[in-house]
């Protein structure tokens, strides 16, 4: 304990080597540790998504008529989570995490004298939803109250002119570049829109970031890795006018770009290497989709084509067999969602899979929550239940379940398609049938001689086994189906037919219906990827902006409906969306344009005057200081220690068929980039989970950003950090002969700068003090000194400067 105390004491006074975490958004309670429910009622949603999809509509339908506003009955107002926690005359309505102690749950159960709603008990599934919500900690969604600021849609569904004029659904229009006073400040069109808003508010932008800061920011943004000391030195000495542009071009050309931005997309695609839910079996072939994403981004595949291939890659014409298989692999995104594989009601299982596919497709590509219309017309947005089932028919006409290879008959499996000729698959299946037949014969054998003969034959048969055919998670066409509206989401209670088409508010009713002999996936992909779709380009531009500034122009990237936030700079959003499409949907050109702006190159320095007027930096008067994501922290540690293995692609799962995760040991302690580590639903690698890794069961366009004590403890006690600190310390002796030289080398490699003389002096004092503390435990002075170097290395990794970019 005394040694740990010395580390903390020294670190606390070591300036930039501090353990200060620095985030302005600490998480508390259940919200910081929420995990996705695995019940059927939970539908594999969590947090705000679960609230918006399941709870808010329920409260609006059943509760807010009596429990909202100044005349709320019993004093219970459901306008906000805070009001719910305060409660009414009977006290708080909810005890987060404990349904049995929550008054709200007690009254809907009809177990006591108070029964709500008074007109009749809720259906069992709705009570289960409320219980699951409270068990998650009663997370709330957007800031709008359950039935308040965002007006609840009531009565017969209709789309109004106001709906069509809503900023998210209105056509993208080319804005004029606004006039500004300080015309010399800007570098491109982005800056005119930013500066115009600042000048209108009486604010000025920050000065330029220094070269070291700018290089570190850009390198982490595009590759997820820090610049090397050599790269930093070269950039600081490069006085050519286009030196910074050259850096951006070099980083965009790096294979690490696809790994970095591929991981961003995998959050949205809810990528995982296991199913999660009730039967958490390994997806042995999910990695093929992950590698397809990385390759596509490195090749700067046009984003509209990126969309088409994921929704309907198997239906696109291909130039050759290699391209056909590549495009088929892309449809794996539709297969890898969590599923209740052991669900005995197979019809319900299929409908739940369709719902999850609709949620993915509409959120990921268009930023809207269509799944909210499964059981009723959307309570806030102009999306009807008929719209929902029109889309559902497209996915109903698509095969997602049913394995190519025989597995456990008790559960339903996901669909996979072979990447080899059909004859190879048939040979393997024939051999598997022969093995099963031989094994059955052995079980029935009674004579020892017969058992011995069969054992020898089985051994010989196993030795002749052909390799298992390579497979990819992928969908295929099924029987074209027109669905009917499921009243209240119940497939046993059917309403009107919903011919396959697209969302009415976006012109879907004006387009030709899907051909009767096709699923409609290809037509859906073309409609989403069309330049005329007002959401698609805007949504992706916003995601890229968020990746560079920490916040999007729209701060609710997966919800552009009435419960989401409006854009801070709507004209800038349209300007970038039009430029994106005009540049051939090139993501690399979009990155380049944003990063070459003066807005991006600002300092992150705090200014009291600007902060007083715009504390959230919505007007972009400075660059936001951001903590690195979990993967970038881990990869930066490996990079600094010299242990990072740059091998790209492939899988770290060694078995060819899936097995339940609890029976499947996975080694996470490999020095590959974090994007290649298996993502196990319900068992994410602790080093990544500790720094807000995305929930792999849902679409995550924006990760949580928490500051909790466990993060500091992880950097102090994690075996991974301890081992890499030792390797980092060992490598310093190869870089310099003196303590000062080693200290300077450590700072350059870990923090990208040279330490001040004061910092060198403090580190030297720390090394002497730490080694002295070990005298009674370690007689060898060289070993004591090396252990002190390890502890110093660890303080660098634990410092806020290491884990943040300015």
N, C-alpha and C positions, 0 to 999 in steps of 0.2 A: 504493500500500500504506500510505503514511503516513497518508493521510486515513482509510482504513478502520480503521487502528489507533486513530486519534483518536476515531472514533465508538465503537468498542468500549470504549476506556478511559473515555470520558465516560459511556457507558451503564452501565458496570459500577459507577460510583460515584453514579449518579443516582437511587438509591432505587427508587421505583416505576417508573422508566423502564428497568428492567433487562431483560436478555435471558433471565433465568432462565426455564426452561420449566416447572419445577415439578411435573411428573407423577411419581408414585411407581411407575410401572410401565414402565421402559425396555424396549425390545425389543432383542433381540440376534440376530445371525445370520440364517439363512434365514427364521425366523418373521416377521421384520420386513418382508420383501420378497416373501413367498410370492405366487405368481400361479397361477391355475387351470391345470391341465394341459389340453392340447387333444387328447390321445390318446383313443381309444375306451375304453381301460382306465381312464383317469382319470375318465371320466363327468362331467367339468366340475365336480368337487369340489376343494376345497383345504383345507389345514390340518387342524384338528380334525375337520371334517366328513368329509374324505376318510379320515382315520384310523378314525373311528367306523364309517363305512359300509362301508369296504373292507378295512382292515388289521386292526383289532382282531378281527373275526370269523375272519379267516384265521389269525391267531396262535393264537387260542383253539382252532380246529379242528385245526391242524397242529402246533403247537409247544409250548403251555404244559404239556401232560401230562408232558413231559420237562424242561422248562426253567422251573421255577418253585419257589421256596421253598428251604429249606436243602439239599435234595438235588438241586438243579438240575444236570443233567449238564453236564460240562465247566466248571462254575462259572458258566454263563450263565443269568441269571435275567431273565425277561421281565416282571417285575412293574411296571416303570416305565421311562420314557425314560432316567432317570439310570442305572439298572442296565444298560440296553442299551448306553449309551455307555461304561460301565465295562467291560462284557464279562466274559468268563471267562478260562480259562487261555491262550487264544490272543489275548487282547487285545480292544479294542473291537469290537463286532459291526457297527457302522455308522459310516461317515464321512459326516456330513450333507452332502447336495448332490452326492455322488460315488458312484454305484452301483458303478462298476468297482472302487473301492478298498474297498468295504464287504464284510466277511467274510460277513455274512448273505446278501447277493446272490450272492456267489461260490459258496457251498455249495449254494444252491437251483438254481443253473445247472448243477450236476453237472459242472463243468469241471475240478476238481482231484481230489486223493485223498480229500477230505472231502466227502461228499454227504449233503444233508439235504432232506427227511426221509428216513430210511433205508429206509422201506418202498416208496419210489417217487418219481420226480420229479414236482414240481408241474405242473399244466397251464400251458401257455404264458401264458394270460391272468393267472393268479395271480402268476407271476414278473414279468410286466409291471407289475402293481399294486405289488409290492414295490419295483421299480426306480423307479416314479414317486414312491412315497412317500419314498424316500431322496433322490431328485432334489429334492423339495420341502423337504428339510431334516429329514426324519423327524419331522414334527410329531406330538405326542401329543394325546390327547383329554382326557377328564375325569380327575380325579386317581385314580380307581380303577384298579388294575393290570389287565393284560390279562385275567387270569382270577381275580382276587383278590376285593377287598372287595365288589364287586357280584357276587353269586353267579352263575356261569354256569348257564344252564338246560340240563339234559342229559336224554337219554332221549326217550321219546315226548311230544309236546307236549300239555300240558293246562293249563287255567287253574284256579288254586287259589283258595280263599277269601281267602288272604293277598294274592293278586294283586288281587282285587277291593277289598280294604280298603286298598290302597296309597293314600297321601294324594292323589295326582293323579287316581286313578280313582274314588275314593269320592265319593258325592254331596256337593254343597255344602250345608253345614248352618249355620243361623243361630247364631252364637255369642252368649253373654251378654257384655255390656260388663263388663270386669273392674273390681274395686274398686281404687282408688288412694288413696294418702295425700294427695298434693298436688292435690286436685280443682280448685283454682283455675287450675292451669296450662293445662288443655286448652281447645281451641276447639270441637272436635267429636268424634265417635266415634273417629276415627283416633287421636287423642291418648291415649285411654284404653288402647288396646292397646300403644302405644309406651311410655307412662309405666309401665304395669304391668311390662313387661320390664325397664325401667331400674331401677325401685325394687327389683325382685327381685335385681338384680345389684349393688345398693348404689350406683347412679349417679344423677346428676341431669342434666336436659337443659341445653343451653346457653342463655344469655340471648337475647333477641330480636335479630335483625339490625337495623341502622339503616335508616332509610327509603330512603336512596340505594341501599344494597346490595339491599334487598328489591325495589325497583322494577326495578333492572337485572336481577336474577335472574328475576323474573316476566316481564319484557318479552322477554328472550332465550328463555326457556322456551316462551313461547306464540307468538312471532312470528319468532324467529331474528334479530332486529335489536335494537340498543341503544335506550334511550329518548332522546328529543331533550332538549337542555338545558331547553326550555320545559316538557316533561312532568315532568322531574325537579324543577324549581322549583315547579311547580304542586302536585305530590304532597307535597313537603316543607312546603308552606304550607297544605295542606288538613287542618284539624283536625276534620273531621266524623268521627264514630265509624265510619262505613262507607266511609271514603275508600279503603281498600285493596280492599274488595269492589268498589267502582266501577271501580278500575283493572283488576281481573280481568275484569269484565264488558266493559269497553271493549276489552281485548286479545282476548277470545274472539270479539268481534264484528268484529274487523279481518280483512280479506281475507288479511292476512299469516299468520293462524293456519293456514289451509288449506295455504299454501305451506310453512310450517314443519313441521307434523305430516304433511302429505302426503309430504314427503321422508323422514320416519321410516318411513312405510308403504312407500315405494318401495324402501327397503333390504330390507324383508321380501319384497316382490314381485319381487326381483332385476330391477328395471326397467333397461332399456338401450335405446339407439337403434341398436344393431347386434347382429348374431347372435353374433359371436365364433367360437370353435371353429375348424373347418377352413375355413370359407367365411364370412369376416367381412363380410357384406353389411349395408348400412344398412337398418334398419327405418324406412321413411319415414313410417309412420303410428302408431308407438308412442306418440307425444306425445298422442294422443287419450285413451289410457288414463290417462296422467299427469294430464291436465287433468280427467278424470272423478274421479280420486281427490281432487284439490284442491277441486273443486266440491262433492263429497259431504261432505267434512269441514267446509267452510265452512257448508254447509246443515245441519250436525249430523244427517246421515242416520243413523237408528238403526243401530247396529253389526250387528245380526242381518240387517238388510236389506242392508247393505254386503257381508256375506258372501254372501248369496243371489245378489246381482247378479253377483258375480265368478265364482261357480261355475256359475250357471245363469241368467244374466240374459236370455239369448235364449229361455228357456222360461217365463219369468214372464209372467202377463197384464199388459197395459199399457193405460193409459187413452187414449193417443193415440200417433201416429207418433213424435213427439219422444221420448216416454218409451221407446218400443220400441227406438229407435236408441241412446239413452243406455245402456240395460241391455245391449244387444248389445255396445257398446264395452267395458263392464266385463269381459266375458269375455276380453278381450285378455291378461289376466294369465296365462291358461292357454297362450297362444301364444308369449309373448316369451322363453321360456327359451332357453339356448344349445343348438344342435342340430348334429350332424355332417351338414350338408346334402349333402355329397358322398359320404356313405356309400353304397356300391353295394349292400350288403345292405339293401334297403328294409324287410324285416321287422324286422331288428335295429334300424334307425333308429326305426321306429314304437314298438318296445318301450322304447327308451331315452327317447323323448319321454314315454311314459306313466310311466316311472319318475320322470322329473323332475317331472311334474305331481303324482304322488302325494307326492313329497318336499315340494313347495311347499304343497300343500293341507294335509297333516297337520302340518307344522312351523309354517306361518304361522298357522293358525287354532286348532290344538290343541297345539302345542309337543311333538310326539312324532315319533320317527324310524322311521316305518313302512317306508321304503325299505330299511332294514337287513334286511328279511325277503324280499327279492327272490330270493335264492339258497338260503336256508335259514330255518328258524324263527329269530326274533330271539333272539340269544344271552343277552339279559338281560331284556327286557321281554315281557309276555304277548301277543305278536303273532306269529301263525303265518304261514307261507308261503301257506296257503290264504286267510287274511285279506288278504294282499297281493294275490293274484290275483283275489279277489272285488272289491276296489277297482279293480284294473287293468282288469277287464272293463267297468267304468263308463266309463273313459277310452278304452278300445278302441272303445267304441260312440259315440265322439265324434270328429268330424273336426277335426284340428289341422294337418295337412299338406295341401298342394295349393293352389296359388295361383289366385285368380280371374282374374288377368291372365297371359298367356304371358310367360315369362322365359327364363332360360338352361336349356336342356334337360339339361345335364349334372348339375344338382343338383336336389334336392327343395326346394320352397319352403313357407313357412308359409301358413296359410289366412287369407284376408281376405274380408270381406263388404262389399258396396256400401252406401253411405249415400245412394244416389240410386235412382230408379225403375229397374226392369230394362231398360226401353226405352233409357235413357241408356247403360247398360252395353253393350247390344247394338249401338247406333250406333257407339260407340267401338271395339268389337271388329271390326265390319265395316270401319271405316276403317283399322284397323291391318292387317287382312288385305289390303286393297287396297294399302297401302303396301308390304307385304312382296312382294306379287305384282309390283308395279312395279319394286322393287329387284332382284328375281330376273331380270326381263326385261332390265334394264339390264346385268346381268352377262353375259347371253347374247348381247346385241346385238353385231353385228360391223361394220355399216356406220356411218360417222360421222354420216350424216343421221339414221339411226334412233336413235342415241345422243342426238343433239341434241334430237330430238322427245320421247324418253322423259324426258330431263332436264327439259324444260319442263313436261311433264305431271306429273312428280313434284313439281316446285316448286309447281305449282298445287294438287296434291292436299294437300301439306303445309300450304299456306296455308288450306285449308278444314278443317283438322283440328279436330274438336270437343274440348273440354277433357276431360282424363282424368277418369274418374269418381272421386269421393271414396270412399276405402276405409277400413276399420278392421280391425285385427287382431282376429279373433274366431273362435270355434269354432261348430260347428253339429252337429246330430245326424247320426250315421252308422248303419249297420246294427247293430241290437242284437246283441251277441256275448257268449256265456258262455265264459270262458277256462278252460283247464286249468292246473294247477300246472306250471310249468316247472322240472323238477328241476335243481338247481344253476344256475338261471337260464338254461338252454339251451332255446330254443324247439323244438329238434329232439328233445328228450327230455321227453315229456309224462307227467304224472301224473294225479291225480284232477281231476274238474271242480270249479270254484270258482264256484258261482252268485253273481251280483252281490248284494252286501249290504254291511254296515258292520262295524266291528271288534267281534269277539265279546266282548272284555273290557268294552266299553262298551254291551253289550246288543244288538249288531247281530244276533245269532242269534235274538233273541226278537222281532224286528220282521218285518213282512211282507217277502218278497223283492221285488226291483225288478220292476215289470211287464215282461212279455216284449217289449212293443212300444216300450219306451223305454230310453234309455241308463242312466237312474238318476241323472243329474247333479242333477236337481231334488230328488229324494228325498235324495240325499247332502247337498245344501245345506241342506235343512230339518233333517236330523239333526244337522249340525254347528251350525247356528244355534239349535237348541232350547235353552231354559233348562234342560232336563233333562240336557244334555250337561255333565258335570262339569268339562271342560277349557276350553271356549270362553271363557266370561266370565272365569275365573281368568287365563287366558293373556293376554287383552287388558288386564285390570286391571294385571297385572304389567308389561306393556310401557309403559303410561302412567306407572306409578310409577317405572320406570327412567328415563323421559324427564325426570322432575322431580328425582330424587335421584341419578342417575348409576348406581345399581345397583338391580336389581329385588329385590323380596321373595324371588324365586327368581332366583339369579344365573346360571342357565343358561336363558335365556328360550326357546330353541329345543329344549331337551331336558329334558322333565319325566319321563323314565324313570329307571331305577335308576342310570344313569351320570350323571344330573344332580344338582344340589344340592337339598336340601330347603328349604322356605321358612323364612326367619328368623322370620316372624310368621304362622304358618298361620291363626290365627283372624282376624287383620286381613285376610288375603287373602280369606277367605270372606265377611267383613263387607262388603268393598268389592265383591266379585263379586255378592252378593245385592242390594246397593244399586244397582249398575250396571244389572242386569236390571230391578229395580223402578222405576228412573227411565227406563224405556223404551229401554234400551241407549244412552243419551245420553252421548257422549264428553265433550261440553262440561260437562255436570253433574258428570261424574267428575273432570275437571280442576279444576273449581271447588271441589269438596269436598276434594280433596287439598291444593290450594294455600291454602285458608283454614284449614288445620290449623296448630296451634302447631308441630308437628314440621317442617313446611315452612318456617316463618318464623324458625327458629332461626339464630343466628350460626354461621359455619363456623370460629370461633376454636378453636385447638388448646388442649387441657387435658391436662397431663401425667398427672394421676391417672386420668382417663377413658381416655386412650390406653393406659396400662399394662394396664388390664383388658380393653379392647375395641379393639385397634389397627386393626381393619378397619371399625370403626363399624357393625357388624352390628346393634347395638341402637339406633342412631340417636340418640346423645347430642349430635350436632351435625349441621349440614348439610354435605354433602360439597362440597369445592371442586372445580370441574370445568373442564376446558379446553373451549372452544367447539369444535364440529365444524367441519370444513373449510369447509362452505358458510356457516356463520355468521361465520367469520373473514373470508372474502372479501366477504360482503355488508356486514359492519360496516365494512370498509375503504372500500367504495364509498359507504356511507351517510355516513361521516365526511367524505369528500372532496366530497360533494355531487353525485356522478355517478350514483347508483343510479337506474336506469330502472325505474319501478314497473309497466310494462306487463305484464299478466298473460296467460298462455296462449299457444297457438300453437306453431309450430315454427321453429327457426333453421336447419333443413335445407331448402335451397331447391329441391331436385329432387324430382319427384313419384315417381320410381321408384328402387329401390335400386341401388347400385353398390358394388363392393368398397371397403372403407374406404381401402385404400392408394391408390385412384384418386379418392378423394372428399375434397377439401379442406374442412375444417370450421373456421370462425372462432370461437374461444372468447373472443376479446378484445372482448366486447360487455358493456355495463354492466347487463345484465339480472340478476335474481336467479339464484343458482346453480342452483336447482331447474329452471330452464328451459334450462340448458346441455345440449347433447347428451352422452349417456353412451355412450362408445364402449368396448366390451369389448376389452381389450388396448391401449387408448389413452386412458385416463382423463386429463382435463386435469391437468397437473402440479401446479398450485396446490392442487387438491383432493386429488390422490393423495398429496401430501407430508404431509397432515394426516389420514391414515387414512380416506380415503373408502372406503365399503363395496365389497367385491368384487361387481360387478354380475352375476356368473354364478351365485351361490348365495344362498340365503335367509340374510340377516344380521339377526338381531334385536339384536345387540350388537356394535358396532364395536370393532376393536382400538384401544388407547390407548397409543401409543408416544411416547417422548421420545428423539429422535435428533438428531445435529448438523445433518443436512440441513434440518431444519425452521428452525433459526436462520439457516442459509445462504440458505434460500429467502426469508426475510423481509428479508435483506440484499441479495440479488442478483436477485430475480425482476423481470422487466420490468414486470409488473403492479403490484407494490408500489412500484417506483420511479416509475412514471407517476402512480399515485394519490397518492403522497407529494408529488409536484410540484403536482398540482392542489389538494391539501389546503393546501399552503403558500401557493399563489397566492390562495386564498380568504380566508386569515387577514387579508390587508391590507384586505379589504372590511368586516371586523368590528371593527377597532380601529385607532387611529392610533399607539399607542405599543407598544413591545416588550412591556411588561408586560401590556397589554390583549390583545395577540395570543397571548401565552403562556397567559393565563387562558382565552381563547376556545378555544384548541387543546385544553386539558385538559377543558373542559366538553364539547366535541364528541366527543373520542376516548375519554375515560375517565369522563365524567359527573360530574365534580367540579371544585372550584376547587383549584389548586395551593397548597402552603404557600409561605411567603416564602423558605424555604431552597431549595425546588425552583425557584422563579423565579430566584433568584440563580445556581443551577447551570446553568440553561438559558441565561441571559444570558452566562455565562462560556463555555459551549459555543459559542454563536453567534459570539462574538468570536474564539475560538480557531480555529474551523472556517474562518471567512472569511479569517483571517490565513494559514492554510495554503494557501489558493488564490491568494495574491498573485502568485506566479510564473507561474501558468497563466492567470489571468483578470485583465486590467488594470482592468476596469470594477468599481468597488466595489459598485454596486447589484446587479450580477449575482452577485458573490461573496456578498453578504449574502443574496440570495434562495436561492442554493444551500445556504447554511447553514440557512435555514428549512426547505428540503426535507429535509435530513439530520435535523433535529430532528423533523420530522413522521414520518420513517421510524422513528426510535427509539420514538415513541409506538406505531406499529403493531406494532413488534417486541417491545414490552414484554409481560411476563407479565400485567400488569394489564389490558391490552387484550384478551388472548386467553383470560382466565379469568374465571369468575363465582364469587363467594363465596357 
